[in-house]
């Protein structure tokens, strides 16, 4: 196996670990009135029901009723044992899909097990990916992981890349496989062509059938670089050190002014969103944190699944580029929430009171941003505090958008 391939496998296993960590950190508190909870509340799981769709996160996520629309979930363990009529997007340390998904299924995690019917496309990335004998996929299948095993029936083409691939089911289209070890079991039936890339020969059990041609493609060797002798850093002159300190100070001031400028734009363009999101954070802090965490981890997972296909790469780049904007918006909304707390503490005014004069509101937001930036210098606790402010702000914004959509529909 080449060095580049080993790096890809390491990244995939790291993704599985991050998804498990995301699920462990995602317990939510009770949701606002009108939201339908469909998770196991005993393990801290909760859900938001928007129209016919369900969005949920928690240590363990398990549906208690069928979903008439789309379903999105993130958790330490995600068990889908209720049918989903639309698309399903699942991320967790362990993901099990045991009931049909009407349209596309996208899943990522450390261990992903699927043993049911999928009405559309199937895209999975994980450490261990298993498709059981009851699996029926109508669309194309894309599997990426450390260990990939396929049973059941795939209605169209299969594209799989892993360290080890085992095919012991039926593939109605072509199969393109890339792995260190590739095995065809006795129940393997590939009705199209088989193209594979591997360091070793294809292992083909007695009874395995490939209708089309079998082609082995050469793996491209990763370029090697010779290690260099470590060099000791040259001593930094005192003048250069002082200049670096001045530059760092100026950069911090410019960064603060840039955040303040974005905050001013937010207060001018969408004051209702800013102040009502602060009210959502106050009334539902746990839900705000959970939704902010779910949105933060969902964006890179969705982008990674889009990167699987060449067509989806531009769309994946667009989705991934939204993450910094979402985090910036979350930080600003969290700062508005802190500003409202400061305003209530200093002027004894209710937190839910509407916006006042623009200059006064911007002054309190500036104080809140300054407080947040000062917290960044505190080891460990500062990082946790800033992350909490950002995630709560993002989640509060999501709750406010949900409330606005519900009010508009009514």
C-alpha positions, -999 to +999 in steps of 0.1 A: +000+000+000+014+034-010+020+062+015-008+083+000-033+055+004-022+050+040-028+087+046-063+085+032-072+055+055-058+074+085-080+104+077-110+082+073-104+066+107-099+101+122-132+112+107-149+083+125-133+093+158-144+130+153-180+118+146-180+097+177-167+127+197-194+149+182-221+125+193-206+123+228-207+161+232-242+166+216-268+160+244-297+185+242-321+199+267-359+200+261-369+218+230-392+248+227-429+245+226-442+232+193-411+212+185-418+174+183-392+153+201-387+120+185-355+108+202-347+089+233-348+116+259-334+092+285-300+096+270-302+133+264-313+130+228-338+155+214-351+165+180-365+194+161-394+188+138-397+212+109-426+206+085-422+168+078-384+167+085-366+157+117-332+169+129-318+153+160-286+149+180-276+132+213-255+105+229-278+079+215-303+086+188-332+063+181-365+072+165-398+064+182-420+069+151-416+069+113-404+101+096-426+113+067-399+136+053-361+138+057-341+127+087-307+141+099-290+128+130-257+130+148-247+110+179-224+086+196-248+058+184-274+063+158-300+035+153-325+039+125-352+013+132-381+033+119-387+040+082-378+073+066-398+085+036-373+110+023-335+114+025-314+104+056-281+120+067-265+102+096-233+107+114-220+090+146-195+067+162-218+038+154-245+040+127-271+012+121-298+014+094-323-014+098-355+002+083-361+014+047-350+049+035-373+061+007-347+082-011-309+089-007-289+078+023-257+095+034-239+081+064-205+085+081-190+071+113-166+047+129-188+016+122-216+018+097-240-012+092-268-011+067-292-040+062-324-026+046-338-011+014-325+022+001-347+039-025-321+062-040-283+066-038-261+053-010-230+072+000-210+060+031-177+069+046-164+052+078-139+030+095-159-002+090-187-003+064-210-033+062-239-039+038-259-069+051-277-095+030-311-076+032-296-045+016-313-033-016-300-001-031-319+013-061-294+040-071-256+042-073-234+032-043-203+049-031-184+033-002-152+046+014-136+032+046-110+010+062-130-022+059-158-025+034-180-056+030-210-058+006-238-084+006-274-080-006-281-064-040-269-031-055-292-019-083-265+002-102-228+009-102-205+005-072-175+026-064-156+014-033-122+024-019-108+010+013-079-010+028-099-043+024-130-049+002-151-081+003-179-085-023-203-113-016-236-100-031-251-089-064-241-058-083-264-050-112-239-025-128-202-020-130-178-022-101-148-001-095-127-011-065-095+002-050-080-015-020-049-033-007-069-066-006-100-073-028-120-105-024-150-119-043-170-144-022-189-174-035-222-154-037-206-125-057-225-116-089-212-086-109-233-081-140-211-054-155-174-048-158-150-050-129-121-026-127-098-028-096-067-012-083-048-032-057-013-041-046-021-078-048-041-100-072-079-103-070-090-131-047-119-149-064-138-177-046-153-206-065-188-196-076-181-159-080-194-146-113-183-115-133-203-110-165-182-082-180-144-079-184-121-078-154-094-052-156-066-045-131-053-009-131-019+001-119-018+022-087+001+054-089+030+054-066+032+084-043+063+105-047+089+101-020+109+128-004+142+123+014+143+133+050+162+165+058+185+171+086+168+192+113+181+227+116+182+248+147+163+281+145+185+311+143+182+335+172+157+363+167+171+399+171+155+420+198+144+446+173+127+419+152+110+405+184+096+440+193+084+445+157+066+411+158+049+421+191+037+454+176+025+436+145+006+411+167-010+440+186-020+458+155-034+426+141-055+420+172-069+455+170-078+451+133-094+418+140-116+433+168-126+462+145-135+438+117-157+418+141-173+450+153-180+460+117-197+427+110-217+432+142-228+467+131-240+453+097-259+426+115-276+451+138-285+473+109-297+447+084-313+421+107-319+435+142-349+413+148-329+381+141-301+393+164-322+401+194-348+374+191-319+348+187-306+361+220-340+354+235-339+319+221-305+313+237-319+326+271-350+304+270-334+273+255-297+272+262-292+235+259-311+232+226-291+262+212-258+245+221-269+212+206-283+226+174-251+247+169-229+216+174-250+196+150-249+223+123-211+227+128-204+190+123-230+185+097-215+209+072-181+192+068-197+157+067-221+168+040-193+184+021-172+152+024-200+131+011-204+155-019-166+152-026-171+115-033-183+122-069-166+145-094-199+163-101-203+170-064-169+185-058-179+221-067-211+218-046-190+203-018-166+233-019-196+257-018-210+238+012-177+238+030-172+275+024-203+281+044-188+269+076-166+300+084-196+322+077-218+301+100-192+303+127-189+340+123-226+345+125-228+323+156-200+343+173-219+376+165-252+363+177-236+349+209-220+383+214-254+400+211-267+376+237-238+386+261-245+422+253-281+418+263-270+402+296-246+432+302-274+456+294-297+440+318-270+439+345-260+475+341-293+492+333-317+466+349-337+461+317-354+429+307-334+406+284-363+402+260-368+439+255-366+451+219-336+469+204-328+504+216-307+531+200-282+517+175-252+534+190-260+521+225-266+485+213-234+485+193-215+497+224-227+468+244-219+444+216-184+459+214-180+452+252-192+417+247-168+410+218-139+425+239-148+401+267-149+371+244-115+380+228-100+384+263-113+350+272-094+336+242-062+341+262-072+318+290-058+282+284-084+255+278-113+274+296-111+302+271-114+279+241-144+261+257-161+294+265-156+308+230-169+276+215-199+276+237-207+312+228-203+305+191-224+273+191-251+288+213-253+318+190-256+295+159-282+273+175-302+303+187-302+316+151-315+282+139-342+282+165-353+317+155-353+308+118-375+278+127-399+300+147-401+325+118-408+297+093-435+282+115-451+316+121-450+324+083-466+290+074-493+296+100 
